[in-house]
Amino acid sequence: MSQAFPRGLRRPSWPALAWLGVLVIALVLGVVLAGNSDAGNTDVRTATDLPASSSGPLPGRVSPLWAVDAAVDDQQSVASGTVITSNEHGVRGLDPLTGDERWHYLRPNATMCDLTVLVDVVVAIFKTTGRCNEAVALEAGTGVRRWYRNVDFSDELSMLGSGTAALAATPGGIAVLDAVGNSIRWRYNPPQGCELSSIGIGISGVVVLERCTTGTTWLAEFELESGDQQWRVAPPPGDVTVLGADGVVSLLVGQQLIILSARDGSLVSTMTTAAESDESAATMSAGPPGGQGVPLVYLAGQLYAIEPAGGAQLWSVAATGLPANGDSAVVVPEAGAFVTRNLVTGEEIARSPIGDASGSQEGGLEGLVRVELAGSVLIAVTQNGLVSYG
């Protein structure tokens, strides 16, 4: 028996039915993809422009403007004139003068594995399953999404960054993501029976310490853009920690700060420090963008400036954390003051004593990690949160 259709209605043609089927499939796929991406379960607020910049030197005396507790946001940095903070579900961009929120990217259904803040972009990796499976890049000044992609990393993930490279590291290997596009530039996985016990990144590349069950240990450097191995050498004897690769390769071996050539891994200098561990150690390359920077190493209450070509010590000074970078000077946190020093000589240029909100003198900042500049506002990152000074 043939089917009857109501009068006035045409039987759909096969092409029409085919297009209808395609539409249904597309809708179903869209729902599935939305559920597996950041689109459907993300609270997003973006800023229309960059924050107003406040240029000029630091005031003669600085006092707290506002603060964020680490219990609220546990990671802090500065990029594109914006204070970047994060917690387990997302990232916020704050105005450096007021602390007001300018943008946010929050994932209530996901947990952040880690993030890294580069010059003008924030790269964060989240997990919605048992593994770290989603990566996103956000414009640091506005929170506008630059890209999103799926990844597949262990939940032991930690992130580092330099230039336009965001490094995702686990003991089983590393992957370098391009912060400009959404590609993975390169990967490195150690041979079977080996793992990466220490990793450093900087303008010179990525340096890894590779330990194997056979008892062999190697120190290797990879080019930041391509991942090409530059050299592989036996590390110095002892308990080695890679601190950084900013112009030179800096290692902590016991209480020795050892400087290697970034060109071939050869030993260039050794300095005895008071370090009992690498807990507070940090490195950076200071100087104007695009120029040859001066490597700085902060270790056990002392800041060391290293000559990039020969590895000799240029100067050192007692400090309470890693300094803020300027074009030809650095702002060093010292006891009770932020001191602007010449980058090459270490000579004091200006001193800004630290006062509390009432103007009385403060002795220092407890648990200080580093300071960063946002215009003429100084952001002090501590173990307990951050404080904005101006």
C-alpha positions as CSV (number, residue, x, y, z in Angstrom):
1,M,0.0,0.0,0.0
2,S,1.3,3.4,-0.9
3,Q,1.6,6.2,1.7
4,A,-0.8,9.1,1.4
5,F,0.2,12.6,2.2
6,P,-2.3,15.3,3.1
7,R,-3.7,17.4,0.3
8,G,-1.7,20.5,-0.4
9,L,1.6,19.1,0.9
10,R,4.4,17.8,-1.4
11,R,6.3,14.7,-0.7
12,P,9.9,15.9,0.2
13,S,12.4,15.3,-2.5
14,W,15.4,13.1,-1.9
15,P,17.8,16.1,-2.1
16,A,15.7,17.9,0.5
17,L,15.8,14.9,2.8
18,A,19.6,14.6,2.3
19,W,20.1,18.2,3.3
20,L,17.9,17.8,6.3
21,G,20.0,14.8,7.4
22,V,23.2,16.8,7.0
23,L,21.6,19.7,9.1
24,V,20.7,17.3,11.9
25,I,24.1,15.7,12.0
26,A,25.7,19.2,12.1
27,L,23.5,20.2,15.0
28,V,24.4,17.1,16.9
29,L,28.1,17.5,16.3
30,G,27.8,21.1,17.3
31,V,26.3,20.1,20.7
32,V,29.0,17.5,21.2
33,L,31.8,19.9,20.3
34,A,30.4,22.6,22.5
35,G,30.3,20.2,25.4
36,N,33.9,19.3,24.8
37,S,35.3,22.8,24.3
38,D,35.4,26.0,26.3
39,A,32.5,27.6,24.5
40,G,29.5,26.3,26.3
41,N,30.7,26.4,30.0
42,T,32.9,29.5,30.2
43,D,32.2,32.8,32.0
44,V,34.0,35.4,29.8
45,R,34.4,39.1,30.3
46,T,36.7,41.1,28.0
47,A,38.1,44.6,28.1
48,T,37.7,46.9,25.1
49,D,41.3,48.3,25.3
50,L,44.5,48.2,27.3
51,P,44.6,49.9,30.8
52,A,45.7,53.5,30.9
53,S,49.5,53.5,31.3
54,S,51.2,55.5,34.0
55,S,54.8,56.3,33.0
56,G,57.5,57.9,34.9
57,P,59.9,56.9,37.8
58,L,58.7,55.5,41.1
59,P,57.7,58.0,43.7
60,G,60.3,59.0,46.4
61,R,58.3,56.9,48.8
62,V,55.8,54.1,47.9
63,S,52.8,52.9,49.8
64,P,50.3,50.1,49.3
65,L,47.5,50.8,46.8
66,W,45.6,47.5,47.0
67,A,46.3,43.8,47.5
68,V,45.1,40.3,46.6
69,D,45.3,37.4,49.0
70,A,46.7,34.1,47.7
71,A,43.7,32.3,49.1
72,V,41.6,34.1,46.4
73,D,44.1,34.0,43.5
74,D,47.2,32.0,43.9
75,Q,49.3,32.9,40.8
76,Q,50.2,36.5,39.9
77,S,52.2,38.2,37.1
78,V,52.2,41.4,35.0
79,A,51.8,41.7,31.2
80,S,50.5,44.4,28.8
81,G,50.2,46.8,31.7
82,T,47.8,44.4,33.4
83,V,48.0,42.4,36.6
84,I,47.3,38.8,35.8
85,T,46.0,36.5,38.6
86,S,44.6,33.0,38.5
87,N,42.9,30.3,40.6
88,E,41.9,26.7,40.0
89,H,39.1,27.7,37.6
90,G,40.4,30.6,35.6
91,V,42.3,33.8,35.0
92,R,41.6,37.5,35.8
93,G,43.2,40.7,34.5
94,L,43.3,43.6,37.0
95,D,43.9,47.3,36.7
96,P,47.4,48.0,38.3
97,L,46.3,51.3,39.8
98,T,43.0,50.3,41.4
99,G,42.9,46.5,41.5
100,D,39.5,46.6,39.7
101,E,38.8,43.6,37.4
102,R,39.2,44.4,33.7
103,W,38.6,41.0,32.3
104,H,38.1,37.3,33.3
105,Y,38.1,33.9,31.8
106,L,36.5,31.3,34.2
107,R,35.8,27.6,33.7
108,P,33.6,26.4,36.5
109,N,33.4,22.9,35.0
110,A,37.2,22.6,34.6
111,T,40.3,22.7,36.7
112,M,43.4,24.7,35.7
113,C,46.5,22.5,35.5
114,D,48.9,25.5,35.2
115,L,49.5,28.7,33.2
116,T,52.3,30.8,32.0
117,V,52.3,34.6,31.4
118,L,54.4,35.8,28.4
119,V,55.0,39.3,27.1
120,D,51.4,39.9,25.9
121,V,49.6,36.6,26.2
122,V,48.5,34.2,28.9
123,V,48.5,30.5,28.0
124,A,46.5,28.3,30.4
125,I,45.9,24.5,30.3
126,F,42.7,23.0,31.9
127,K,41.5,19.5,32.6
128,T,37.9,18.3,32.2
129,T,38.9,14.7,32.5
130,G,41.7,12.9,34.4
131,R,44.3,14.5,32.1
132,C,45.1,18.1,31.2
133,N,43.3,18.2,27.9
134,E,42.4,21.8,26.9
135,A,44.7,24.8,26.2
136,V,43.7,28.4,25.6
137,A,45.7,31.6,24.9
138,L,44.3,35.0,26.0
139,E,45.4,38.5,25.2
140,A,47.0,39.7,28.5
141,G,45.6,43.3,28.2
142,T,42.0,42.5,27.2
143,G,41.3,38.8,27.9
144,V,40.2,38.3,24.3
145,R,40.8,34.7,23.3
146,R,43.6,34.3,20.8
147,W,43.2,30.5,20.3
148,Y,41.9,27.3,21.8
149,R,43.0,23.7,21.2
150,N,42.8,20.2,22.6
151,V,45.9,18.7,24.1
152,D,46.8,15.5,26.0
153,F,49.1,16.0,28.9
154,S,49.6,14.3,32.2
155,D,48.1,15.9,35.3
156,E,51.7,16.3,36.6
157,L,52.0,19.2,34.2
158,S,53.8,22.4,35.0
159,M,54.3,25.3,32.7
160,L,57.1,27.7,31.9
161,G,57.5,30.3,29.2
162,S,59.8,32.6,27.3
163,G,59.3,34.9,24.4
164,T,56.4,33.4,22.4
165,A,57.0,29.9,23.6
166,A,54.8,28.2,26.3
167,L,56.4,25.0,27.6
168,A,54.3,22.2,29.1
169,A,56.5,19.9,31.2
170,T,56.1,16.6,32.9
171,P,58.8,14.1,34.1
172,G,58.0,12.1,30.9
173,G,58.7,14.9,28.4
174,I,58.1,18.4,27.2
175,A,56.0,20.1,24.6
176,V,56.4,23.7,23.4
177,L,53.3,25.5,22.3
178,D,53.3,28.5,20.0
179,A,51.6,31.4,21.9
180,V,51.0,33.2,18.6
181,G,49.3,30.3,16.8
182,N,47.8,27.2,18.3
183,S,50.4,24.7,17.1
184,I,52.8,22.6,19.1
185,R,56.2,23.6,17.9
186,W,58.1,20.6,19.1
187,R,58.2,17.8,21.6
188,Y,61.0,16.0,23.4
189,N,60.5,12.7,25.3
190,P,63.6,11.1,27.0
191,P,64.5,7.6,26.2
192,Q,62.9,4.7,28.0
193,G,64.1,4.4,31.5
194,C,64.9,8.1,31.7
195,E,63.0,11.1,33.0
196,L,63.5,14.9,33.2
197,S,64.3,15.8,36.7
198,S,64.9,19.5,36.2
199,I,64.0,22.0,33.4
200,G,64.9,25.6,32.7
201,I,63.8,27.9,29.9
202,G,64.9,31.3,28.8
203,I,65.9,33.4,25.8
204,S,68.8,30.9,25.1
205,G,66.5,27.9,24.8
206,V,65.2,25.0,26.9
207,V,67.7,23.1,29.2
208,V,66.8,19.7,30.7
209,L,68.5,17.5,33.2
210,E,67.9,13.9,32.2
211,R,68.4,11.0,34.7
212,C,68.2,7.4,33.7
213,T,67.8,4.2,35.6
214,T,71.2,3.0,34.2
215,G,72.8,5.7,36.4
216,T,73.7,8.0,33.5
217,T,72.8,11.7,33.7
218,W,72.8,14.3,30.9
219,L,72.4,18.0,30.6
220,A,71.0,19.1,27.2
221,E,69.9,22.4,25.6
222,F,67.3,22.6,22.8
223,E,66.6,25.6,20.5
224,L,63.5,27.4,21.6
225,E,61.8,27.8,18.2
226,S,62.7,24.5,16.5
227,G,63.6,22.1,19.3
228,D,66.9,21.2,17.6
229,Q,69.4,19.9,20.2
230,Q,72.2,22.4,20.6
231,W,74.5,20.4,22.9
232,R,74.5,17.5,25.4
233,V,77.1,17.3,28.2
234,A,77.6,15.5,31.4
235,P,76.4,17.7,34.3
236,P,78.7,18.7,37.2
237,P,78.9,16.1,40.0
238,G,76.4,16.6,42.8
239,D,72.7,17.4,43.2
240,V,72.0,19.6,40.1
241,T,69.1,21.9,39.6
242,V,68.6,23.9,36.4
243,L,67.8,27.5,37.3
244,G,67.5,29.1,33.9
245,A,68.7,29.7,30.4
246,D,68.7,33.5,30.1
247,G,71.8,34.4,28.1
248,V,73.8,31.8,30.1
249,V,72.8,28.5,31.7
250,S,72.6,28.8,35.4
251,L,72.8,25.7,37.7
252,L,72.6,25.2,41.5
253,V,74.9,22.4,42.7
254,G,74.9,22.2,46.4
255,Q,75.8,25.8,47.4
256,Q,77.6,26.5,44.1
257,L,76.0,28.8,41.5
258,I,77.5,27.3,38.3
259,I,77.4,29.3,35.0
260,L,77.6,27.4,31.7
261,S,77.9,28.8,28.2
262,A,74.6,28.7,26.4
263,R,76.5,28.1,23.2
264,D,78.1,24.8,24.0
265,G,77.5,23.9,27.7
266,S,81.0,24.5,28.8
267,L,81.8,25.8,32.3
268,V,82.5,29.5,32.5
269,S,82.3,30.5,36.1
270,T,81.4,29.3,39.6
271,M,80.2,31.3,42.6
272,T,79.8,30.2,46.2
273,T,76.4,31.1,47.7
274,A,74.6,30.7,51.0
275,A,71.9,28.7,49.4
276,E,70.5,25.7,51.3
277,S,68.0,24.8,48.6
278,D,66.6,26.0,45.3
279,E,63.3,27.0,46.9
280,S,63.6,30.8,46.3
281,A,65.9,30.6,43.3
282,A,64.8,32.5,40.1
283,T,66.4,33.9,36.9
284,M,65.5,36.5,34.3
285,S,67.1,38.4,31.4
286,A,66.9,42.1,32.0
287,G,67.2,44.9,29.5
288,P,65.3,46.5,26.6
289,P,63.1,44.2,24.4
290,G,65.1,42.9,21.4
291,G,68.5,43.8,22.8
292,Q,71.1,41.6,24.5
293,G,69.9,41.3,28.0
294,V,71.9,40.9,31.2
295,P,71.2,37.6,33.0
296,L,70.1,37.9,36.6
297,V,70.0,35.2,39.2
298,Y,68.3,35.6,42.6
299,L,69.4,33.0,45.1
300,A,69.4,32.9,48.9
301,G,68.9,36.6,49.5
302,Q,71.5,37.7,46.9
303,L,71.0,39.0,43.4
304,Y,73.8,38.3,40.9
305,A,74.2,40.1,37.5
306,I,76.1,38.0,35.0
307,E,78.1,39.1,32.0
308,P,76.3,37.3,29.1
309,A,79.4,36.7,26.9
310,G,82.0,35.5,29.4
311,G,79.8,34.5,32.3
312,A,81.7,36.6,34.9
313,Q,79.9,38.3,37.7
314,L,79.1,42.0,36.9
315,W,77.8,42.9,40.3
316,S,75.8,41.5,43.2
317,V,73.7,43.0,46.0
318,A,71.6,41.7,48.9
319,A,68.0,41.5,47.8
320,T,64.7,40.1,49.0
321,G,63.4,38.9,45.6
322,L,63.8,39.0,41.9
323,P,63.8,42.6,40.5
324,A,61.5,44.4,38.1
325,N,62.9,44.9,34.6
326,G,63.4,48.3,33.0
327,D,65.2,49.4,29.8
328,S,68.5,50.2,31.3
329,A,67.9,49.7,35.0
330,V,66.2,47.3,37.4
331,V,64.2,47.9,40.5
332,V,65.6,45.7,43.2
333,P,63.6,44.9,46.3
334,E,65.9,45.5,49.2
335,A,65.4,45.8,53.0
336,G,62.7,48.5,53.4
337,A,63.0,50.0,50.0
338,F,62.7,49.5,46.2
339,V,66.1,50.5,44.7
340,T,66.6,51.4,41.1
341,R,70.0,50.3,39.9
342,N,72.0,50.5,36.7
343,L,71.7,47.2,34.9
344,V,75.4,47.0,33.9
345,T,77.2,48.4,37.0
346,G,74.6,47.9,39.8
347,E,75.1,51.5,40.8
348,E,72.2,53.0,42.8
349,I,70.1,55.5,40.8
350,A,67.1,56.1,43.1
351,R,65.7,54.7,46.3
352,S,62.0,54.5,47.2
353,P,61.4,53.6,50.9
354,I,58.4,51.4,51.5
355,G,55.7,52.9,53.7
356,D,52.4,51.4,55.0
357,A,49.0,52.9,54.2
358,S,49.4,55.5,56.9
359,G,52.8,56.6,55.5
360,S,55.0,55.0,58.3
361,Q,58.1,53.0,57.3
362,E,57.8,49.3,56.6
363,G,60.7,47.0,57.3
364,G,60.1,44.9,54.2
365,L,57.7,42.4,52.5
366,E,57.4,39.0,54.1
367,G,57.7,36.1,51.7
368,L,58.5,38.3,48.7
369,V,59.1,36.4,45.5
370,R,59.6,39.1,42.9
371,V,58.5,42.6,41.8
372,E,57.2,43.7,38.4
373,L,56.5,47.1,36.9
374,A,53.2,48.2,35.4
375,G,54.0,51.7,34.3
376,S,54.9,53.6,37.5
377,V,53.1,51.1,39.7
378,L,55.2,48.3,41.3
379,I,53.6,44.9,41.8
380,A,55.1,42.9,44.6
381,V,54.4,39.2,44.3
382,T,54.7,37.3,47.6
383,Q,53.9,33.9,48.9
384,N,50.8,35.3,50.5
385,G,49.5,37.1,47.5
386,L,50.4,40.4,45.8
387,V,50.6,44.1,46.8
388,S,50.4,47.0,44.4
389,Y,52.7,50.0,45.4
390,G,52.6,53.5,44.1
